[in-house]
Amino acid sequence: MRTPCETLSRSAAANALCQEQARPWILAATILASSMAFIDSTAINVALPSLQKSFHATVIDVQWVVESYGLFLGALILAGGSLGDLFGRRLFFVLGTAIFALASAACGLAPNIQVLILARSFQGVGAALMVPGSLAIISASFDEKSRGSAIGTWSGFSAITTAIGPLLGGWLVEHASWRWVFAINLPLAAAVIGISLWRIPESRSSIAARVDWVGSLLATLGLGGLVFAFIESTSLGWRSPLVFGSLIGAVVCLLGFAALEASTPFPMVPLALFRNRNFAGANLFTLFLYAAIGIFFFLLPLNLIQVQRYTATAAGAAMLPMILLMFLLSRWSGGLVARFGPRTPLIVGPLIVALGFLLFALPSVQTEVLGEFLPCGGDPGVWHGDHGSSADHRRDELRR
């Protein structure tokens, strides 16, 4: 399908005007698409206790619900961007949105935990095509003068939807069902596809060469093997042939990936970048920091709902302070980097995060102190629910 701007033969001035008129629609479509991915990734954490109870699932099962999505998103996002550059950014942006929507519907209708995990994997594939397409379309549709403002608008709205995700997810779980957390993606996806086909012009990169399929496969198998080994080791043990074999296979695939990227003329990840100590150190720092934050967002809702007896809405609200502070202070922290250099903030920031995690170890199972969680992450105050449950019952649920 061609947009109105592509259908008619126009003068250069008319084409420029047409492109200018399309920009608000382009921003709307890309913001809605990224919002789906960000809302889904944060809202699902609040829904985990409810779906765990619905399917009588184990903690390992709900870990797979989270990790299957992140695994395919992380492993395929570079390939998704390359496919858009090579065959058409709008094409793969729409395709990714459609896959994400169909997978969301499958998640909402899942009859068991195995189908849910499979559907979440396809959600990750869709997001790997959709998320890089959002930024690529903005970069291709806005000139250098207006591109920074457009990307800032995109990132600002994305941060807001990330903050809304836990609260919205908690409200849907409490007043409807965890299945509605996935259902909200369907009207958003329909709007994205409609706007994209009607208003976003197709674009490609003139320098895109080919997609590194072998590298994508090796990265997916390597990361998948590592995730499988670490998750299943808690139940099967590290001496299990399945766990040990998965770990060995993962190491072999990742080493093969590194060897391939070093020799191919069109690498998915140019290894020469890691010869720069600042680049390598920043990536290693980001890996450790966001690994800790990811664990936090997985465990906190389980603790608040199953142990502390918060409602789902309250648990979602308890996560807001951390997300909002990250959003509100990001520009201020950028000023600190400009004034003091990157080293001091990179040291002080993680130390503050570590202190916050340490404070989370202080509240006991029986605590009813409203402000106990606020210094380390957030507390919804009067939304705290079900104060009458016994500590023994809470401990039993945590073990399960």
C-alpha positions, 0 to 999 in steps of 0.5 A: 500500500502506498501513502498519498504522498507516494501515490501522486507525482508532485513537485519538490515543494509539494513533496516537502509539504506532504512530508511535513504534514505526515510527521505528526502521524509518524510520531504518533505511530512510532510512540504507540508501537514503542508504548506497546513494547514498554507497557508490556514489559513492565505490566507483565511483572505485576501480573505474574502472581495472578497468572502463576496462581491461574496456571498453578505454575512454579517460579521457574515457569513465570521466569520463563514468561519474562525471559522468553520475551527478553531473549528473542528481543535482545538476540534479534533486535540488530537483525530486525533493524538490518531487515528494515534497512534492507527491505523496507523500514515501514514494511518490517515495522508493520510486520513486527507490529502485526506479529506482536499483536497476534502473539499478544492475542495468543498470550491472552487466550493461552490455555496453559503456561507452556503456550503462554511462554511460546506466545511470549517468545513470538512477542519478542520476535515482533518487538525485535522488528518493531522497536528498531523500526520506530527509531529508524523511521523517525531518523529517515522521516525527520531532517537533521534540524528536527530529528533531535526534537522528534527523538526526544518526544519519542523517548519522553512518551516512551518513558511515561508509558513505561511508568504507567505500565505497572499501575495499569497492569495492576489495575487490570489484574485486580478488576478484570484478569491478567489476560487483559494485560495482553488484550490492551495491545490489540487496539494499539496495534490496529492504530499503529498499522492503520497509521503506518499504511496510510501516512508513513512513507517507505524508506530503505538504507542505501548502504545496507548490504545483507542480514547476518543470519548465521550471527543472529542464529548463533547469538540466539542459541548462545543466549538461549542456552545460557538462560536455560542453564541458569533458570533450570539449574535451580530445579535440576541442579548444575550436574544435570546433563541437560543443564550442563550440556546447555551451558557448554552448547551456549559457550560454543555458540557464543565463541562461534558468534565472536569468531564469525563477527571477527571474520565476516565483512558485514558483522552484526556486532563489529568487535573492533568497537570493544577495543575501546576501553570506554565502550567496553567498560560502559557496556559491561557496566550497563549489563551488571546494572540492568541485570540487577534492576531486571531482577528487582522488577521481577521479584518486587511484585511477587514479594508485595502481592504474595508475601506483604499482601498488597493488592495488584494495583498497590504493587504496581503503584509501589513501583512508580517512584523508582521509574518516575525518578529515573525519568525526571532526573535523567536530564539533571544527571546528564548535566552532572556528566557534563560538569564532573565527567562520567566517572563520578556519576558512574560510581555514585549512581550504582552505589545508591542503587546498591543501597536501595537494594540493601534497604529492601532486605530490611522489611520483615514478612510481618511488617505493617509500617507504611513507610518501610518500602518508600526509602528503597523503592516506593510504598502505596500507603493506604492501598496496602491490603489484607493485613490479617494474613498470617506470617506463616501463610505468607512464607508458605506462598513465597516458598511455592 
